[in-house]
Amino acid sequence: MNGGIRDRVAIVGMGCSRFGERWDASATQLMQEAFAECLDDAGLGADEIDAAWLGSCVEDLHVGRSGIPLAMALRLGNVPVTRVENFCATGTEAFRGAVYAVAAGASRIALAMGVEKLKDTGYGGLPEFSFGAEADLWWPNLTAPGTFALLADGYAARHGVAPRDLRRAMAHVSVKSHANGLLSPKAHIRRAVTEQQVIDAPVIAAPLGLYDCCGVSDGAACAIVTTPEIARSLVAARRDVVLVKAIQIAASNGAEAGCGGWDASHFVTTRVAAARAYAEAGVRDPAADVDVAEVHDCFSITELVTMEDLGFAQPGRAVHDVLDGAFDAAGRLPCQIDGGLKCFGHPIGASGLRMLYELHAQLLGRAGERQLARVDLGLAHNLGGFPFQNVCSVTLLGRA
């Protein structure tokens, strides 16, 4: 692949708030919580940041539609701040803006912040939020669990998977994530579940049950990026440097679900974004080269299907790989080692950066009880929207 940003940008610091029902904190306080950790990690002062990007998706009530709330919350003196939104890839979009600015030489040290204060907005309950007049007209009865339940049906039909086998595999995805989440102090839900509990839980949208769905949370996460040269001068005495290997985003153009070429069994955008990211990073065999993955497990079926779309499992084989423990903490490619969206919940603007926060910790060997033996390359995947119309981002981070 020509061009790209491989090895041209380094992460010098990351921060993450505690995720959960944060009635105790405003969006401003959540950003300050994440930023304080990020600055301490980077060993920088706020006055050294020369550009910033703020990602929030539906949180107009507390954050608004400009970049000014970030400048005010963090006391960034006359620094250019850009507010971005791209469905569930919003946090990654903020990160992409900061990374591209540094790669282009337009910024020396840039900040990416993602935040969402969903519990106060009624998101996931009443009143339901709106994507605008057009969406209200042609999505009048649409729900996220309903559309992703159709993904489960499409996948099972495409690959001839028996309902019982699919249900067990989906349950294993949730059990695995809950087990990992027990070791994540900042996770919203830290509670182990059994396969039988998942299977016996109330049905939300068949075949998805309660434990197949991620929760609604508040949270913030951020990253400070700079050039590898500056990063090495700041952290040489403390640790390795984490480099950005690739960032790719693909958005549906509306044709996938309407031309007869899509059977609701996979995500077109994930396959496209992944192929571009692998080319940018020089990854030839993702199943062998990627050491840890954080994927968009808004529902257990989403994670399962994504394993195939990212090339971690052969088509139709993810059910068997999941049941064999391939993506467990002790498996060949640990996935959601921190508990994922399933345990952190999904404050939309923050999730992408929260995933990178975990990869960053794993790459630097400081994930505590969650730390894997060897991590050289990590992948983060965000999927925003619905199976038939969505945006997907794939980011790869690695050590220098």
N, C-alpha and C positions, 0 to 999 in steps of 0.2 A: 504493500500500500504506500503510495507516495504521500509525503508530508506527514501530518499527524503530530502529536505532542509527546510521543514516547520518550521518557527519560529527560524531558526538558523542564519539568516542574516537580518540586519536592514538597511534601507536607512537613511543616516544621512544628506544628502543634495542633492538637484536637481537644475538644471539650464536649461534654454531654451532660444534660441535666438528668435528674431522676425522672423517669416516665411514670405516669399514673393519673389518677383523678386528683389533679393538683389544684383543688379549691383554695389552697393556701397561698397560691402564687399567681401573679398576673403574667401575661405574655412577656412584658418587660423584665420581670424578675426571672423567668425561665431563661431568657436570652442572657441575662447577666450571670446566671448560675453556670451556664455552659461556657460563656466567654471567660470567666475568671479562671476556670480550669485550663482553657485553651491558651491563655496568655502565660500562665505559669508553666505549662508544658513547653511553650516556645521560648520562654525566657526573654520575651519582648515587652515593650510598653505599647499601650494603645495608640500613642502618637506616631508609631512607626508604620502603622497600616496606611497605605495610600489609596486603597480602593476597596469597596465592599459590595457584596451581593446578598440580598435578603430573599429567602424563599418562604412563602406562605400560600396556601391554596384556597381555603374557604373561610379564612379567619379575619374577615373584614371588620368584625365587631371590635376586636382587641388590637389588631395590627394595622388595619387600613390598607389602602391601595398604593401607597408610595413607599419610598425607602426611608423617609424621615423618622419613623419609629425606631429603626435600628440605630440611626445616628444619635437620636436622643437617649436611647437606653444605654448605649455604650460610650456616650460622650465623644463621638468621633468628630473632631473639629474640621468642618468644611470638606470632609472626604466625600468623593462621589459615591453615592449608594444607589444601586439599582435593585428594584423589587421585581421578582420573577415568579411565574406560576406555570406549571405544566403537569396538572393532575398529580398523580402519586410520584412522579419523577421530579417534583418541585425541588426537593433538597439537592438532588443530583444536578439539576439545572443551575442552581445557585453555585454549586461547586464548579461546574463547567465554566461559568462566566469568570470566576476568579482564576481558574487554571488557564483558560485561554488568554486572559489579560497578561498573566506572567509570561506565558509561552511566546506571546507576540511582542514582548518587551515594553508593553504599555504600562505595566505595573511592576513595582519591585517586590512589594509584600502585600498580598491581598487576602481578604477575609470572605468566607462563605458561611452564612448563618441560615438555618432552617428552623422554623418554629410553628407550632399550631396549638391553640387553646380550645380544643374541640368540645370539652365537656360543658362549657358555658354557652355554646352556640346551639345546642340541641342536635348536633350532628349524630346520626345513627338512631335518632328517636323522633321527637316532635318539638318544634316544627321541622319538617324536612327542608334542606337547603335547595336552592335552584341553581342550575347551570345556565340559566337564561331562557328567554321566551321560546326560542326554537326547540331547545331540549325539552321544555315542559310540554310542547305540543306533540312530539313524537316519542317521548319516553314517559308517558303519563303514569304507567303502573310499574315502572322498572325499579327493581331492587338489586343490590349487589349480590346477596346470597342467591337470588333467583337466577341471575344470569350465569353465575359461576357453577350452579347446579347443572345448568345445561352443558357446561364444559365437561363435567363428569360423565354425563350421558353420551356426549359426542366422543369422548376418549374411549369409553367402554365399547361403543359400537364400532369405532374404527379399528380397534385392536382385538376385538372378541374377548374382552375381559369379563369374567363372570362377576355379577354384582357382589357376591360374598367376598371374592378376592380383592375387588376394588375397595370395598368397605374396610377390610382388614388393613390394607395398605394405607388408606387415608388415616385410619386410627393410629397406625404406627408413626406416621408423620407427626401427629399431635403429641403422642406419648414421648417421642424423642425430643421434641422442642420443649415440652414441659420439664423434662429431666434436665436439659441444658439450662433452662431458665432459673432453676434452683440456685445456680452458681453465679447469677448476674444480679449484683446488689441494686442496680438501677432499673431493673425490669419492673413492670407494673404487676404482673402475675407471677408469683413464685410458689408453685404448687404442683406436686407430682400427680399424674393421673394414670390409670390403668387402661389397657385396651378395651376391657369390658365396660368401664365407665364411659369411654368415648362412644362406643357402639350403642349403649343404652341411653345416652343423653337425649333430651328432647330434640325433635327434628325442627330445623329452621326452614330449609328448602331442600327436600329430598333429592339426593342422598346426604346432604350436608346437615350435620347435627350441631349442637351448641359448641362442642369442643373442636369442630372443624373451622370455626370462624374466629378471626382475630378480634380484639377488643377495641374500644374507643378510648383514646388516652390524650393527655396533654404532655408536651415535651419540647425540648430544643436541643440542637446539636450544631457544632460549628468546626471549621477548619481554617488554619492560616497556611497559605502556600507562598512559595517563593522559588527562586532559582536553586538548582542543586549546589551551586557555588556558595551562595549566601547561607543555605541550609547547613552545609558542612562547616562553615565558619562559626555557626551558632551551636551546633550539637556535636562537633567532632570529639569532644572530651566526654560525652555522655552516652552516645548510642549510635546505631546505624541511621542512615537516611532512608526514608521511605519515598519512593518515586512513583509518579503517576505513569502507568504504562499505556493506558488507553481510556478514552471516554467516548462512547457512541450512543446516540439516541435515534430511534426510529418511531415515526408516528403513522398511524393508519391513515390511508387516503380515502377510505370508504368503499374501496373496490373489493376487499378481501371477502366480505360477507355477502356481497351481492352479485358476484359473477359466476357462482357455482363451483369455484375452485377451492373453497374453504369448507371444511366439514365439522367445525366446532370442536376439533380434537386437539388443537395446539394454538400457539400464538405466533402469528406471522412476524410481528414486530420483534419478538424476542430472537427469533432465528436470524433476522436481518441484522439487528444491532449486535448480536453475539458474533456473527461472521465478520463484521466490520471491526469489532474490538479485537478479535483474535488476530486479524491481519495487521492491525495497528501495533499490537504488542508483540507480534512474532510468535504467537502460540499456534502450534501445529496439531497438538493432541490435548484438548482441554481436559479430558478425563484423567490424563496422566500428569499434565503440567500444573493444573490449579490445585493448590493445597487445602484451601478452605473457601467456602462460599456463603454469602449472605444473600438469599433470594427473597422475592416478594411473596411471602406466604400469607397473603390476606385470607386465603382459605387453604385447607390441606390439599385439595385437588390442584390448586394453582402451583404449589411447590412440586407436587408429583409430576405434573405435565412439564414444568419448567426444567426438570432434570434432563428430559429428552431434548427440549428446545435448545438448551445450552450445550448439548453434546456430552453430558455426563453419563447418559444412559442411551442404549440403542432404542430405536422406535419400538414401542410396545413392551419394552423390558423394564421400565421404571417400577412397575408394580412389584416385580420379582426382586429387583435391586433394593428397593425400600424394605421389603420384608426380610431380606438377607442382612440388613443392617449396613449397607454400603455407605449411607449418608449419616450414620450415627456418629457420636463423638469419637468412637474407636474404629470407625469404618475407614474405607479407602479414601473418601472425600467428605470430611465433616461439613455438614450444612446446618446453618442456624446454631452455631456453637454457643451463642449467647441467649438462645430462646426465640430469636426472630420476632416478627410481628405478632406471632401467636402469644408471646409472653410480654413483649414491650407494648403491645397495642400499636395503633397507627395514627399518630399525630402527623397528618399527611406531609406538611412541609418539612418535617424533621426526620422522617424515616430514612431517606437516602443517606443523609450525613450520619445518622446513628449507625447504619451498616458500615460505613467507612471508618467510623470510630472503632468498631470492633476489629476490623481488618488491620487497622493501624496498630492497635494494641497487640494483636497476634504476631504481626511482623516484627515488632520490637521486643517480643518475649515478655510482655508485662500484663498478660491477661489473668494472672492469678490462678485460681483453681481451674479456670477454663483453658489455660494455656496448652496448646498442642505442641508436640515434640519438635516439629520442624515446619516452618512456614516461610516460603520464599515468594509465593504468588497468591494473592487473594482476589476474589471476584465478588462484586456487589451488583445486584439486579433489581431494578424497580419496574413495576408494571402499573400503569395508571389507566383508569377507565374500565372497560368491560371486555369480555372475550371478543366481541365482534367489532369493537372500535376502541383503540387504546394507544398509549404511548409507552415505549419501553426504553430504559437506559441500562447500559452495561458498562461498568467501570472496573478496571484492573489496576491493582496496586502491587508493587514489589519492592524488594530491597535492592539497594544499589549494588 
